[in-house]
Amino acid sequence: MNEPGLLTALVQAARVMSAWEAAAVALGIAYLLLAMRESLWCWYAAFVSTAIFLVLFWDVGLLMESALQIYYLAMAVYGWWQWQHGNDGGAELAISRWGARQHIAALVCVLLASAASGVLLERYTGAALPYLDSFTTWGSVLTTWMVARKILENWLYWLVIDSISIYLYLDRALYLTALLFVAYLVIVVFGYRKWLLHFQATSS
């Protein structure tokens, strides 16, 4: 879609946007901004936004994305608990980093799971873009867990996942959700920088 056409589509989408989609978008942005500040309130925003997106994605045939929201609901509770009590002795969880071996193992698992579920979705369902849908789903499963454990590199993983998600949502005419993920990309850059500075300050 060319630039004028995309702009027109965004304006039209804004006009017909439901109150639920508007709330999900606003809470999605709030989640990342609060996570960047390491605020526990991010998990409350995540829980409500996720519940709304679960229904929205199911309605447009992104089955894996819809199923992912169920996992997000559980992770909102898990992340809330971990950020408060995740360190040894029940102290507030600190930011940490993964080594190269952990990253390689994680990426291999995501790619294998994406290939397997992509084949199943293509063969047995009417899911749209089954392989990309699967990749963003399994990548998000991993990266959300990384957020809950305050792994610094989660922000870099989100850069890749959110970029691919934008294409998915544009293809499904979820223009406002795609715009939300463009905003996510900007926030992710600042989130990584803020967490990196905090990690360096506390580990030096």
Secondary structure, DSSP 4 states (H G I P E B T S, - for coil): --HHHHHHHHHHHHHH--HHHHHHHHHHHHHHHHHHTT-THHHHHHHHHHHHHHHHHHHTT-HHHHHHHHHHHHHHHHHHHHHHH-SGGGPPPPPB---HHHHHHHHHHHHHHHHHHHHHHHHHS--SSHHHHHHHHHHHHHHHHHHHTTBTTHHHHHHHHHHHHHHHHHHTT-HHHHHHHHHHHHHHHHHHHHHHHHHHHHH-
